[in-house]
Amino acid sequence: MVEKVDEIILVGTKPSIETKVIANKTVFEADSTLPYQTQKVSVPGKEGSEKTMTSYKVDSQSGLVTEKDKQKQTTAPIDKVIKVGNVEKIVTPIPIKEERRKDPSLDKDTEKIESPGQAGELTATRVYEVNTHTGALLSYKETSAETKSYETEGNLGRNQRK
């Protein structure tokens, strides 16, 4: 004999999926090849996620829905990396000095340059530390280099020729 079923009740057991976003960080790094204070994104970064899939089962006698299984899938975030130009060069010119000498072989008020001078420079290089959280330039170490200037040497005629 077959039992008669008066009513069939469908109970939802479709798995649920919950997704949480994992924020990525922004990290700043020093880069001496970039122009001073220039910022450039070297790694664009990406948010991560955590997906939780829960499957369910139904007790056929009581109709009670209970959790059967939970699976987590995590994708790690990728930090955004911004490079910051951290080297400042300050160039100060050193002017050419002139030296004039009497030359009796030249006509009066005639000038003759014997050797042209060359301007020099004083270059101060400052290498800054970079705050990894904000990108701000912090304390620096300074080195200096000097390119010597050379005097211009010239002769000045003092003779009066008729």
CNS distance restraints for C-alpha pairs under 8 A (distance, minus, plus):
assign (resid  11 and name CA) (resid  58 and name CA) 7.42 0.50 0.50
assign (resid  11 and name CA) (resid  63 and name CA) 7.44 0.50 0.50
assign (resid  11 and name CA) (resid  65 and name CA) 7.74 0.50 0.50
assign (resid  13 and name CA) (resid  55 and name CA) 7.06 0.50 0.50
assign (resid  13 and name CA) (resid  56 and name CA) 5.23 0.50 0.50
assign (resid  13 and name CA) (resid  57 and name CA) 6.30 0.50 0.50
assign (resid  13 and name CA) (resid  58 and name CA) 7.26 0.50 0.50
assign (resid  13 and name CA) (resid  65 and name CA) 7.37 0.50 0.50
assign (resid  14 and name CA) (resid  55 and name CA) 6.87 0.50 0.50
assign (resid  14 and name CA) (resid  56 and name CA) 7.12 0.50 0.50
assign (resid  15 and name CA) (resid  53 and name CA) 6.48 0.50 0.50
assign (resid  15 and name CA) (resid  54 and name CA) 5.34 0.50 0.50
assign (resid  15 and name CA) (resid  55 and name CA) 4.31 0.50 0.50
assign (resid  15 and name CA) (resid  56 and name CA) 6.42 0.50 0.50
assign (resid  16 and name CA) (resid  53 and name CA) 5.65 0.50 0.50
assign (resid  16 and name CA) (resid  54 and name CA) 5.26 0.50 0.50
assign (resid  16 and name CA) (resid  55 and name CA) 6.66 0.50 0.50
assign (resid  17 and name CA) (resid  51 and name CA) 6.67 0.50 0.50
assign (resid  17 and name CA) (resid  52 and name CA) 5.61 0.50 0.50
assign (resid  17 and name CA) (resid  53 and name CA) 4.49 0.50 0.50
assign (resid  17 and name CA) (resid  54 and name CA) 6.49 0.50 0.50
assign (resid  18 and name CA) (resid  51 and name CA) 5.64 0.50 0.50
assign (resid  18 and name CA) (resid  52 and name CA) 5.16 0.50 0.50
assign (resid  18 and name CA) (resid  53 and name CA) 6.54 0.50 0.50
assign (resid  19 and name CA) (resid  49 and name CA) 6.72 0.50 0.50
assign (resid  19 and name CA) (resid  50 and name CA) 5.67 0.50 0.50
assign (resid  19 and name CA) (resid  51 and name CA) 4.44 0.50 0.50
assign (resid  19 and name CA) (resid  52 and name CA) 6.43 0.50 0.50
assign (resid  20 and name CA) (resid  49 and name CA) 5.59 0.50 0.50
assign (resid  20 and name CA) (resid  50 and name CA) 5.14 0.50 0.50
assign (resid  20 and name CA) (resid  51 and name CA) 6.47 0.50 0.50
assign (resid  21 and name CA) (resid  47 and name CA) 6.83 0.50 0.50
assign (resid  21 and name CA) (resid  48 and name CA) 5.98 0.50 0.50
assign (resid  21 and name CA) (resid  49 and name CA) 4.52 0.50 0.50
assign (resid  21 and name CA) (resid  50 and name CA) 6.48 0.50 0.50
assign (resid  22 and name CA) (resid  47 and name CA) 5.83 0.50 0.50
assign (resid  22 and name CA) (resid  48 and name CA) 4.66 0.50 0.50
assign (resid  22 and name CA) (resid  49 and name CA) 5.13 0.50 0.50
assign (resid  22 and name CA) (resid  50 and name CA) 7.12 0.50 0.50
assign (resid  22 and name CA) (resid  76 and name CA) 7.51 0.50 0.50
assign (resid  22 and name CA) (resid  77 and name CA) 6.43 0.50 0.50
assign (resid  23 and name CA) (resid  47 and name CA) 5.10 0.50 0.50
assign (resid  23 and name CA) (resid  48 and name CA) 6.35 0.50 0.50
assign (resid  23 and name CA) (resid  77 and name CA) 6.64 0.50 0.50
assign (resid  24 and name CA) (resid  45 and name CA) 7.00 0.50 0.50
assign (resid  24 and name CA) (resid  46 and name CA) 6.28 0.50 0.50
assign (resid  24 and name CA) (resid  47 and name CA) 5.01 0.50 0.50
assign (resid  24 and name CA) (resid  48 and name CA) 6.89 0.50 0.50
assign (resid  24 and name CA) (resid  77 and name CA) 5.13 0.50 0.50
assign (resid  24 and name CA) (resid  78 and name CA) 5.95 0.50 0.50
assign (resid  24 and name CA) (resid  79 and name CA) 5.21 0.50 0.50
assign (resid  24 and name CA) (resid  80 and name CA) 7.11 0.50 0.50
assign (resid  25 and name CA) (resid  78 and name CA) 7.70 0.50 0.50
assign (resid  25 and name CA) (resid  79 and name CA) 4.89 0.50 0.50
assign (resid  25 and name CA) (resid  80 and name CA) 6.16 0.50 0.50
assign (resid  26 and name CA) (resid  45 and name CA) 7.97 0.50 0.50
assign (resid  26 and name CA) (resid  79 and name CA) 5.73 0.50 0.50
assign (resid  26 and name CA) (resid  80 and name CA) 4.65 0.50 0.50
assign (resid  26 and name CA) (resid  81 and name CA) 5.93 0.50 0.50
assign (resid  26 and name CA) (resid  82 and name CA) 7.36 0.50 0.50
assign (resid  26 and name CA) (resid 133 and name CA) 7.05 0.50 0.50
assign (resid  27 and name CA) (resid  79 and name CA) 6.80 0.50 0.50
assign (resid  27 and name CA) (resid  80 and name CA) 6.11 0.50 0.50
assign (resid  27 and name CA) (resid  81 and name CA) 4.92 0.50 0.50
assign (resid  27 and name CA) (resid  82 and name CA) 6.24 0.50 0.50
assign (resid  27 and name CA) (resid 132 and name CA) 5.44 0.50 0.50
assign (resid  27 and name CA) (resid 133 and name CA) 5.83 0.50 0.50
assign (resid  27 and name CA) (resid 134 and name CA) 7.93 0.50 0.50
assign (resid  27 and name CA) (resid 135 and name CA) 7.96 0.50 0.50
assign (resid  28 and name CA) (resid  81 and name CA) 5.86 0.50 0.50
assign (resid  28 and name CA) (resid  82 and name CA) 4.84 0.50 0.50
assign (resid  28 and name CA) (resid  83 and name CA) 5.82 0.50 0.50
assign (resid  28 and name CA) (resid  84 and name CA) 6.79 0.50 0.50
assign (resid  28 and name CA) (resid 130 and name CA) 7.12 0.50 0.50
assign (resid  28 and name CA) (resid 131 and name CA) 6.86 0.50 0.50
assign (resid  28 and name CA) (resid 132 and name CA) 4.47 0.50 0.50
assign (resid  28 and name CA) (resid 133 and name CA) 6.26 0.50 0.50
assign (resid  28 and name CA) (resid 134 and name CA) 6.90 0.50 0.50
assign (resid  28 and name CA) (resid 135 and name CA) 5.20 0.50 0.50
assign (resid  29 and name CA) (resid  81 and name CA) 7.18 0.50 0.50
assign (resid  29 and name CA) (resid  82 and name CA) 6.25 0.50 0.50
assign (resid  29 and name CA) (resid  83 and name CA) 4.88 0.50 0.50
assign (resid  29 and name CA) (resid  84 and name CA) 6.00 0.50 0.50
assign (resid  29 and name CA) (resid 130 and name CA) 6.49 0.50 0.50
assign (resid  29 and name CA) (resid 131 and name CA) 7.92 0.50 0.50
assign (resid  29 and name CA) (resid 132 and name CA) 6.14 0.50 0.50
assign (resid  29 and name CA) (resid 135 and name CA) 7.49 0.50 0.50
assign (resid  30 and name CA) (resid  83 and name CA) 5.75 0.50 0.50
assign (resid  30 and name CA) (resid  84 and name CA) 5.02 0.50 0.50
assign (resid  30 and name CA) (resid  85 and name CA) 6.21 0.50 0.50
assign (resid  30 and name CA) (resid  86 and name CA) 5.84 0.50 0.50
assign (resid  30 and name CA) (resid 129 and name CA) 7.12 0.50 0.50
assign (resid  30 and name CA) (resid 130 and name CA) 5.78 0.50 0.50
assign (resid  31 and name CA) (resid  83 and name CA) 5.69 0.50 0.50
assign (resid  31 and name CA) (resid  84 and name CA) 5.48 0.50 0.50
assign (resid  31 and name CA) (resid  85 and name CA) 5.07 0.50 0.50
assign (resid  31 and name CA) (resid  86 and name CA) 6.17 0.50 0.50
assign (resid  32 and name CA) (resid  84 and name CA) 7.99 0.50 0.50
assign (resid  32 and name CA) (resid  85 and name CA) 5.57 0.50 0.50
assign (resid  32 and name CA) (resid  86 and name CA) 5.64 0.50 0.50
assign (resid  32 and name CA) (resid  87 and name CA) 5.61 0.50 0.50
assign (resid  33 and name CA) (resid  85 and name CA) 6.77 0.50 0.50
assign (resid  34 and name CA) (resid  38 and name CA) 6.34 0.50 0.50
assign (resid  34 and name CA) (resid  39 and name CA) 7.90 0.50 0.50
assign (resid  34 and name CA) (resid  84 and name CA) 6.98 0.50 0.50
assign (resid  34 and name CA) (resid  85 and name CA) 4.48 0.50 0.50
assign (resid  34 and name CA) (resid  86 and name CA) 7.59 0.50 0.50
assign (resid  35 and name CA) (resid  85 and name CA) 5.22 0.50 0.50
assign (resid  35 and name CA) (resid  86 and name CA) 7.71 0.50 0.50
assign (resid  35 and name CA) (resid  87 and name CA) 7.37 0.50 0.50
assign (resid  36 and name CA) (resid  84 and name CA) 7.77 0.50 0.50
assign (resid  36 and name CA) (resid  85 and name CA) 4.52 0.50 0.50
assign (resid  36 and name CA) (resid  86 and name CA) 5.45 0.50 0.50
assign (resid  36 and name CA) (resid  87 and name CA) 5.42 0.50 0.50
assign (resid  36 and name CA) (resid  88 and name CA) 5.45 0.50 0.50
assign (resid  37 and name CA) (resid  84 and name CA) 6.11 0.50 0.50
assign (resid  37 and name CA) (resid  85 and name CA) 4.85 0.50 0.50
assign (resid  37 and name CA) (resid  86 and name CA) 6.16 0.50 0.50
assign (resid  37 and name CA) (resid 137 and name CA) 8.00 0.50 0.50
assign (resid  38 and name CA) (resid  84 and name CA) 5.67 0.50 0.50
assign (resid  38 and name CA) (resid  85 and name CA) 5.06 0.50 0.50
assign (resid  39 and name CA) (resid  82 and name CA) 6.42 0.50 0.50
assign (resid  39 and name CA) (resid  83 and name CA) 5.57 0.50 0.50
assign (resid  39 and name CA) (resid  84 and name CA) 4.56 0.50 0.50
assign (resid  39 and name CA) (resid  85 and name CA) 6.47 0.50 0.50
assign (resid  40 and name CA) (resid  82 and name CA) 5.50 0.50 0.50
assign (resid  40 and name CA) (resid  83 and name CA) 5.20 0.50 0.50
assign (resid  40 and name CA) (resid  84 and name CA) 6.63 0.50 0.50
assign (resid  41 and name CA) (resid  80 and name CA) 7.52 0.50 0.50
assign (resid  41 and name CA) (resid  81 and name CA) 5.98 0.50 0.50
assign (resid  41 and name CA) (resid  82 and name CA) 4.30 0.50 0.50
assign (resid  41 and name CA) (resid  83 and name CA) 6.15 0.50 0.50
assign (resid  42 and name CA) (resid  80 and name CA) 7.82 0.50 0.50
assign (resid  42 and name CA) (resid  81 and name CA) 5.61 0.50 0.50
assign (resid  42 and name CA) (resid  82 and name CA) 5.67 0.50 0.50
assign (resid  42 and name CA) (resid  83 and name CA) 6.41 0.50 0.50
assign (resid  43 and name CA) (resid  79 and name CA) 7.50 0.50 0.50
assign (resid  43 and name CA) (resid  80 and name CA) 5.32 0.50 0.50
assign (resid  43 and name CA) (resid  81 and name CA) 4.87 0.50 0.50
assign (resid  43 and name CA) (resid  82 and name CA) 7.03 0.50 0.50
assign (resid  44 and name CA) (resid  79 and name CA) 7.70 0.50 0.50
assign (resid  44 and name CA) (resid  80 and name CA) 4.97 0.50 0.50
assign (resid  44 and name CA) (resid  81 and name CA) 6.67 0.50 0.50
assign (resid  45 and name CA) (resid  77 and name CA) 7.49 0.50 0.50
assign (resid  45 and name CA) (resid  78 and name CA) 4.77 0.50 0.50
assign (resid  45 and name CA) (resid  79 and name CA) 4.77 0.50 0.50
assign (resid  45 and name CA) (resid  80 and name CA) 3.88 0.50 0.50
assign (resid  45 and name CA) (resid  81 and name CA) 7.07 0.50 0.50
assign (resid  46 and name CA) (resid  77 and name CA) 5.67 0.50 0.50
assign (resid  46 and name CA) (resid  78 and name CA) 4.95 0.50 0.50
assign (resid  46 and name CA) (resid  79 and name CA) 6.71 0.50 0.50
assign (resid  46 and name CA) (resid  80 and name CA) 7.15 0.50 0.50
assign (resid  47 and name CA) (resid  76 and name CA) 7.64 0.50 0.50
assign (resid  47 and name CA) (resid  77 and name CA) 4.68 0.50 0.50
assign (resid  47 and name CA) (resid  78 and name CA) 6.46 0.50 0.50
assign (resid  48 and name CA) (resid  74 and name CA) 7.53 0.50 0.50
assign (resid  48 and name CA) (resid  75 and name CA) 5.07 0.50 0.50
assign (resid  48 and name CA) (resid  76 and name CA) 4.72 0.50 0.50
assign (resid  48 and name CA) (resid  77 and name CA) 3.78 0.50 0.50
assign (resid  48 and name CA) (resid  78 and name CA) 7.12 0.50 0.50
assign (resid  49 and name CA) (resid  74 and name CA) 5.81 0.50 0.50
assign (resid  49 and name CA) (resid  75 and name CA) 5.15 0.50 0.50
assign (resid  49 and name CA) (resid  76 and name CA) 6.74 0.50 0.50
assign (resid  49 and name CA) (resid  77 and name CA) 7.35 0.50 0.50
assign (resid  50 and name CA) (resid  72 and name CA) 6.86 0.50 0.50
assign (resid  50 and name CA) (resid  73 and name CA) 5.76 0.50 0.50
assign (resid  50 and name CA) (resid  74 and name CA) 4.39 0.50 0.50
assign (resid  50 and name CA) (resid  75 and name CA) 6.31 0.50 0.50
assign (resid  51 and name CA) (resid  72 and name CA) 5.65 0.50 0.50
assign (resid  51 and name CA) (resid  73 and name CA) 5.18 0.50 0.50
assign (resid  51 and name CA) (resid  74 and name CA) 6.35 0.50 0.50
assign (resid  52 and name CA) (resid  70 and name CA) 6.72 0.50 0.50
assign (resid  52 and name CA) (resid  71 and name CA) 5.64 0.50 0.50
assign (resid  52 and name CA) (resid  72 and name CA) 4.50 0.50 0.50
assign (resid  52 and name CA) (resid  73 and name CA) 6.49 0.50 0.50
assign (resid  53 and name CA) (resid  70 and name CA) 5.69 0.50 0.50
assign (resid  53 and name CA) (resid  71 and name CA) 5.22 0.50 0.50
assign (resid  53 and name CA) (resid  72 and name CA) 6.47 0.50 0.50
assign (resid  54 and name CA) (resid  67 and name CA) 7.03 0.50 0.50
assign (resid  54 and name CA) (resid  68 and name CA) 7.40 0.50 0.50
assign (resid  54 and name CA) (resid  69 and name CA) 5.70 0.50 0.50
assign (resid  54 and name CA) (resid  70 and name CA) 4.47 0.50 0.50
assign (resid  54 and name CA) (resid  71 and name CA) 6.49 0.50 0.50
assign (resid  55 and name CA) (resid  67 and name CA) 6.23 0.50 0.50
assign (resid  55 and name CA) (resid  68 and name CA) 5.47 0.50 0.50
assign (resid  55 and name CA) (resid  69 and name CA) 5.23 0.50 0.50
assign (resid  55 and name CA) (resid  70 and name CA) 6.52 0.50 0.50
assign (resid  56 and name CA) (resid  65 and name CA) 6.53 0.50 0.50
assign (resid  56 and name CA) (resid  66 and name CA) 5.59 0.50 0.50
assign (resid  56 and name CA) (resid  67 and name CA) 4.52 0.50 0.50
assign (resid  56 and name CA) (resid  68 and name CA) 4.66 0.50 0.50
assign (resid  56 and name CA) (resid  69 and name CA) 6.89 0.50 0.50
assign (resid  57 and name CA) (resid  65 and name CA) 5.66 0.50 0.50
assign (resid  57 and name CA) (resid  66 and name CA) 5.51 0.50 0.50
assign (resid  57 and name CA) (resid  67 and name CA) 6.36 0.50 0.50
assign (resid  57 and name CA) (resid  68 and name CA) 5.64 0.50 0.50
assign (resid  58 and name CA) (resid  63 and name CA) 5.87 0.50 0.50
assign (resid  58 and name CA) (resid  64 and name CA) 5.61 0.50 0.50
assign (resid  58 and name CA) (resid  65 and name CA) 4.52 0.50 0.50
assign (resid  58 and name CA) (resid  66 and name CA) 6.42 0.50 0.50
assign (resid  59 and name CA) (resid  63 and name CA) 5.08 0.50 0.50
assign (resid  59 and name CA) (resid  64 and name CA) 5.29 0.50 0.50
assign (resid  59 and name CA) (resid  65 and name CA) 6.51 0.50 0.50
assign (resid  59 and name CA) (resid  66 and name CA) 7.92 0.50 0.50
assign (resid  60 and name CA) (resid  64 and name CA) 7.72 0.50 0.50
assign (resid  84 and name CA) (resid 130 and name CA) 7.51 0.50 0.50
assign (resid  84 and name CA) (resid 135 and name CA) 6.89 0.50 0.50
assign (resid  86 and name CA) (resid 127 and name CA) 5.86 0.50 0.50
assign (resid  86 and name CA) (resid 128 and name CA) 5.19 0.50 0.50
assign (resid  86 and name CA) (resid 129 and name CA) 7.07 0.50 0.50
assign (resid  86 and name CA) (resid 130 and name CA) 7.19 0.50 0.50
assign (resid  86 and name CA) (resid 137 and name CA) 7.05 0.50 0.50
assign (resid  87 and name CA) (resid 125 and name CA) 6.90 0.50 0.50
assign (resid  87 and name CA) (resid 126 and name CA) 5.66 0.50 0.50
assign (resid  87 and name CA) (resid 127 and name CA) 4.63 0.50 0.50
assign (resid  87 and name CA) (resid 128 and name CA) 6.34 0.50 0.50
assign (resid  88 and name CA) (resid 125 and name CA) 5.76 0.50 0.50
assign (resid  88 and name CA) (resid 126 and name CA) 5.09 0.50 0.50
assign (resid  88 and name CA) (resid 127 and name CA) 6.57 0.50 0.50
assign (resid  89 and name CA) (resid 123 and name CA) 6.61 0.50 0.50
assign (resid  89 and name CA) (resid 124 and name CA) 5.74 0.50 0.50
assign (resid  89 and name CA) (resid 125 and name CA) 4.60 0.50 0.50
assign (resid  89 and name CA) (resid 126 and name CA) 6.41 0.50 0.50
assign (resid  90 and name CA) (resid 123 and name CA) 5.62 0.50 0.50
assign (resid  90 and name CA) (resid 124 and name CA) 5.09 0.50 0.50
assign (resid  90 and name CA) (resid 125 and name CA) 6.45 0.50 0.50
assign (resid  91 and name CA) (resid 121 and name CA) 6.44 0.50 0.50
assign (resid  91 and name CA) (resid 122 and name CA) 5.71 0.50 0.50
assign (resid  91 and name CA) (resid 123 and name CA) 4.48 0.50 0.50
assign (resid  91 and name CA) (resid 124 and name CA) 6.46 0.50 0.50
assign (resid  92 and name CA) (resid 121 and name CA) 5.57 0.50 0.50
assign (resid  92 and name CA) (resid 122 and name CA) 5.10 0.50 0.50
assign (resid  92 and name CA) (resid 123 and name CA) 6.38 0.50 0.50
assign (resid  93 and name CA) (resid 119 and name CA) 7.03 0.50 0.50
assign (resid  93 and name CA) (resid 120 and name CA) 5.95 0.50 0.50
assign (resid  93 and name CA) (resid 121 and name CA) 4.36 0.50 0.50
assign (resid  93 and name CA) (resid 122 and name CA) 6.29 0.50 0.50
assign (resid  94 and name CA) (resid 119 and name CA) 5.80 0.50 0.50
assign (resid  94 and name CA) (resid 120 and name CA) 4.71 0.50 0.50
assign (resid  94 and name CA) (resid 121 and name CA) 5.06 0.50 0.50
assign (resid  94 and name CA) (resid 122 and name CA) 6.91 0.50 0.50
assign (resid  94 and name CA) (resid 148 and name CA) 7.76 0.50 0.50
assign (resid  94 and name CA) (resid 149 and name CA) 6.43 0.50 0.50
assign (resid  95 and name CA) (resid 119 and name CA) 5.32 0.50 0.50
assign (resid  95 and name CA) (resid 120 and name CA) 6.67 0.50 0.50
assign (resid  95 and name CA) (resid 149 and name CA) 7.02 0.50 0.50
assign (resid  96 and name CA) (resid 117 and name CA) 6.05 0.50 0.50
assign (resid  96 and name CA) (resid 118 and name CA) 6.12 0.50 0.50
assign (resid  96 and name CA) (resid 119 and name CA) 5.03 0.50 0.50
assign (resid  96 and name CA) (resid 120 and name CA) 7.51 0.50 0.50
assign (resid  96 and name CA) (resid 149 and name CA) 6.03 0.50 0.50
assign (resid  96 and name CA) (resid 150 and name CA) 6.37 0.50 0.50
assign (resid  96 and name CA) (resid 151 and name CA) 5.72 0.50 0.50
assign (resid  96 and name CA) (resid 152 and name CA) 6.85 0.50 0.50
assign (resid  97 and name CA) (resid 117 and name CA) 7.52 0.50 0.50
assign (resid  97 and name CA) (resid 149 and name CA) 8.00 0.50 0.50
assign (resid  97 and name CA) (resid 150 and name CA) 7.27 0.50 0.50
assign (resid  97 and name CA) (resid 151 and name CA) 4.83 0.50 0.50
assign (resid  97 and name CA) (resid 152 and name CA) 6.23 0.50 0.50
assign (resid  98 and name CA) (resid 117 and name CA) 7.75 0.50 0.50
assign (resid  98 and name CA) (resid 151 and name CA) 5.45 0.50 0.50
assign (resid  98 and name CA) (resid 152 and name CA) 4.67 0.50 0.50
assign (resid  98 and name CA) (resid 153 and name CA) 6.09 0.50 0.50
assign (resid  98 and name CA) (resid 154 and name CA) 7.73 0.50 0.50
assign (resid  99 and name CA) (resid 151 and name CA) 6.79 0.50 0.50
assign (resid  99 and name CA) (resid 152 and name CA) 6.10 0.50 0.50
assign (resid  99 and name CA) (resid 153 and name CA) 5.01 0.50 0.50
assign (resid  99 and name CA) (resid 154 and name CA) 6.33 0.50 0.50
assign (resid 100 and name CA) (resid 153 and name CA) 6.19 0.50 0.50
assign (resid 100 and name CA) (resid 154 and name CA) 5.06 0.50 0.50
assign (resid 100 and name CA) (resid 155 and name CA) 5.55 0.50 0.50
assign (resid 100 and name CA) (resid 156 and name CA) 6.41 0.50 0.50
assign (resid 101 and name CA) (resid 153 and name CA) 7.94 0.50 0.50
assign (resid 101 and name CA) (resid 154 and name CA) 6.38 0.50 0.50
assign (resid 101 and name CA) (resid 155 and name CA) 4.77 0.50 0.50
assign (resid 101 and name CA) (resid 156 and name CA) 5.82 0.50 0.50
assign (resid 102 and name CA) (resid 155 and name CA) 5.69 0.50 0.50
assign (resid 102 and name CA) (resid 156 and name CA) 4.98 0.50 0.50
assign (resid 102 and name CA) (resid 157 and name CA) 6.04 0.50 0.50
assign (resid 102 and name CA) (resid 158 and name CA) 6.37 0.50 0.50
assign (resid 103 and name CA) (resid 155 and name CA) 5.53 0.50 0.50
assign (resid 103 and name CA) (resid 156 and name CA) 5.54 0.50 0.50
assign (resid 103 and name CA) (resid 157 and name CA) 5.11 0.50 0.50
assign (resid 103 and name CA) (resid 158 and name CA) 6.57 0.50 0.50
assign (resid 104 and name CA) (resid 157 and name CA) 5.86 0.50 0.50
assign (resid 104 and name CA) (resid 158 and name CA) 5.85 0.50 0.50
assign (resid 104 and name CA) (resid 159 and name CA) 5.50 0.50 0.50
assign (resid 105 and name CA) (resid 157 and name CA) 6.80 0.50 0.50
assign (resid 105 and name CA) (resid 159 and name CA) 7.17 0.50 0.50
assign (resid 106 and name CA) (resid 110 and name CA) 6.33 0.50 0.50
assign (resid 106 and name CA) (resid 111 and name CA) 7.74 0.50 0.50
assign (resid 106 and name CA) (resid 156 and name CA) 6.87 0.50 0.50
assign (resid 106 and name CA) (resid 157 and name CA) 4.18 0.50 0.50
assign (resid 106 and name CA) (resid 158 and name CA) 6.90 0.50 0.50
assign (resid 106 and name CA) (resid 159 and name CA) 6.55 0.50 0.50
assign (resid 107 and name CA) (resid 157 and name CA) 4.88 0.50 0.50
assign (resid 107 and name CA) (resid 158 and name CA) 6.45 0.50 0.50
assign (resid 107 and name CA) (resid 159 and name CA) 5.40 0.50 0.50
assign (resid 107 and name CA) (resid 160 and name CA) 6.14 0.50 0.50
assign (resid 107 and name CA) (resid 161 and name CA) 6.42 0.50 0.50
assign (resid 108 and name CA) (resid 156 and name CA) 7.54 0.50 0.50
assign (resid 108 and name CA) (resid 157 and name CA) 4.51 0.50 0.50
assign (resid 108 and name CA) (resid 158 and name CA) 4.52 0.50 0.50
assign (resid 108 and name CA) (resid 159 and name CA) 4.99 0.50 0.50
assign (resid 108 and name CA) (resid 160 and name CA) 5.35 0.50 0.50
assign (resid 108 and name CA) (resid 161 and name CA) 7.56 0.50 0.50
assign (resid 109 and name CA) (resid 156 and name CA) 6.42 0.50 0.50
assign (resid 109 and name CA) (resid 157 and name CA) 5.40 0.50 0.50
assign (resid 109 and name CA) (resid 158 and name CA) 6.50 0.50 0.50
assign (resid 110 and name CA) (resid 156 and name CA) 5.78 0.50 0.50
assign (resid 110 and name CA) (resid 157 and name CA) 5.10 0.50 0.50
assign (resid 111 and name CA) (resid 154 and name CA) 6.72 0.50 0.50
assign (resid 111 and name CA) (resid 155 and name CA) 5.68 0.50 0.50
assign (resid 111 and name CA) (resid 156 and name CA) 4.64 0.50 0.50
assign (resid 111 and name CA) (resid 157 and name CA) 6.35 0.50 0.50
assign (resid 112 and name CA) (resid 154 and name CA) 5.43 0.50 0.50
assign (resid 112 and name CA) (resid 155 and name CA) 5.25 0.50 0.50
assign (resid 112 and name CA) (resid 156 and name CA) 6.60 0.50 0.50
assign (resid 113 and name CA) (resid 152 and name CA) 7.32 0.50 0.50
assign (resid 113 and name CA) (resid 153 and name CA) 6.01 0.50 0.50
assign (resid 113 and name CA) (resid 154 and name CA) 4.10 0.50 0.50
assign (resid 113 and name CA) (resid 155 and name CA) 6.40 0.50 0.50
assign (resid 114 and name CA) (resid 152 and name CA) 7.71 0.50 0.50
assign (resid 114 and name CA) (resid 153 and name CA) 5.50 0.50 0.50
assign (resid 114 and name CA) (resid 154 and name CA) 5.06 0.50 0.50
assign (resid 114 and name CA) (resid 155 and name CA) 7.07 0.50 0.50
assign (resid 115 and name CA) (resid 152 and name CA) 5.75 0.50 0.50
assign (resid 115 and name CA) (resid 153 and name CA) 5.27 0.50 0.50
assign (resid 115 and name CA) (resid 154 and name CA) 6.93 0.50 0.50
assign (resid 116 and name CA) (resid 151 and name CA) 7.29 0.50 0.50
assign (resid 116 and name CA) (resid 152 and name CA) 4.73 0.50 0.50
assign (resid 116 and name CA) (resid 153 and name CA) 6.59 0.50 0.50
assign (resid 117 and name CA) (resid 149 and name CA) 7.17 0.50 0.50
assign (resid 117 and name CA) (resid 150 and name CA) 4.77 0.50 0.50
assign (resid 117 and name CA) (resid 151 and name CA) 4.63 0.50 0.50
assign (resid 117 and name CA) (resid 152 and name CA) 3.98 0.50 0.50
assign (resid 117 and name CA) (resid 153 and name CA) 7.28 0.50 0.50
assign (resid 118 and name CA) (resid 149 and name CA) 5.34 0.50 0.50
assign (resid 118 and name CA) (resid 150 and name CA) 4.96 0.50 0.50
assign (resid 118 and name CA) (resid 151 and name CA) 6.92 0.50 0.50
assign (resid 118 and name CA) (resid 152 and name CA) 7.54 0.50 0.50
assign (resid 119 and name CA) (resid 148 and name CA) 7.49 0.50 0.50
assign (resid 119 and name CA) (resid 149 and name CA) 4.66 0.50 0.50
assign (resid 119 and name CA) (resid 150 and name CA) 6.61 0.50 0.50
assign (resid 120 and name CA) (resid 146 and name CA) 7.33 0.50 0.50
assign (resid 120 and name CA) (resid 147 and name CA) 4.90 0.50 0.50
assign (resid 120 and name CA) (resid 148 and name CA) 4.78 0.50 0.50
assign (resid 120 and name CA) (resid 149 and name CA) 3.99 0.50 0.50
assign (resid 120 and name CA) (resid 150 and name CA) 7.48 0.50 0.50
assign (resid 121 and name CA) (resid 146 and name CA) 5.74 0.50 0.50
assign (resid 121 and name CA) (resid 147 and name CA) 5.05 0.50 0.50
assign (resid 121 and name CA) (resid 148 and name CA) 6.83 0.50 0.50
assign (resid 121 and name CA) (resid 149 and name CA) 7.46 0.50 0.50
assign (resid 122 and name CA) (resid 144 and name CA) 7.03 0.50 0.50
assign (resid 122 and name CA) (resid 145 and name CA) 5.90 0.50 0.50
assign (resid 122 and name CA) (resid 146 and name CA) 4.44 0.50 0.50
assign (resid 122 and name CA) (resid 147 and name CA) 6.33 0.50 0.50
assign (resid 123 and name CA) (resid 144 and name CA) 5.57 0.50 0.50
assign (resid 123 and name CA) (resid 145 and name CA) 5.22 0.50 0.50
assign (resid 123 and name CA) (resid 146 and name CA) 6.18 0.50 0.50
assign (resid 124 and name CA) (resid 142 and name CA) 6.62 0.50 0.50
assign (resid 124 and name CA) (resid 143 and name CA) 5.77 0.50 0.50
assign (resid 124 and name CA) (resid 144 and name CA) 4.38 0.50 0.50
assign (resid 124 and name CA) (resid 145 and name CA) 6.55 0.50 0.50
assign (resid 125 and name CA) (resid 142 and name CA) 5.48 0.50 0.50
assign (resid 125 and name CA) (resid 143 and name CA) 5.28 0.50 0.50
assign (resid 125 and name CA) (resid 144 and name CA) 6.15 0.50 0.50
assign (resid 126 and name CA) (resid 140 and name CA) 5.86 0.50 0.50
assign (resid 126 and name CA) (resid 141 and name CA) 5.58 0.50 0.50
assign (resid 126 and name CA) (resid 142 and name CA) 4.42 0.50 0.50
assign (resid 126 and name CA) (resid 143 and name CA) 6.65 0.50 0.50
assign (resid 127 and name CA) (resid 140 and name CA) 5.21 0.50 0.50
assign (resid 127 and name CA) (resid 141 and name CA) 5.41 0.50 0.50
assign (resid 127 and name CA) (resid 142 and name CA) 6.50 0.50 0.50
assign (resid 128 and name CA) (resid 137 and name CA) 5.86 0.50 0.50
assign (resid 128 and name CA) (resid 138 and name CA) 5.89 0.50 0.50
assign (resid 128 and name CA) (resid 139 and name CA) 5.69 0.50 0.50
assign (resid 128 and name CA) (resid 140 and name CA) 4.12 0.50 0.50
assign (resid 128 and name CA) (resid 141 and name CA) 6.67 0.50 0.50
assign (resid 129 and name CA) (resid 137 and name CA) 5.85 0.50 0.50
assign (resid 129 and name CA) (resid 138 and name CA) 5.16 0.50 0.50
assign (resid 129 and name CA) (resid 139 and name CA) 5.91 0.50 0.50
assign (resid 129 and name CA) (resid 140 and name CA) 6.18 0.50 0.50
assign (resid 130 and name CA) (resid 135 and name CA) 5.74 0.50 0.50
assign (resid 130 and name CA) (resid 136 and name CA) 5.80 0.50 0.50
assign (resid 130 and name CA) (resid 137 and name CA) 4.80 0.50 0.50
assign (resid 130 and name CA) (resid 138 and name CA) 5.90 0.50 0.50
assign (resid 131 and name CA) (resid 135 and name CA) 5.00 0.50 0.50
assign (resid 131 and name CA) (resid 136 and name CA) 5.27 0.50 0.50
assign (resid 131 and name CA) (resid 137 and name CA) 6.41 0.50 0.50
assign (resid 131 and name CA) (resid 138 and name CA) 6.78 0.50 0.50
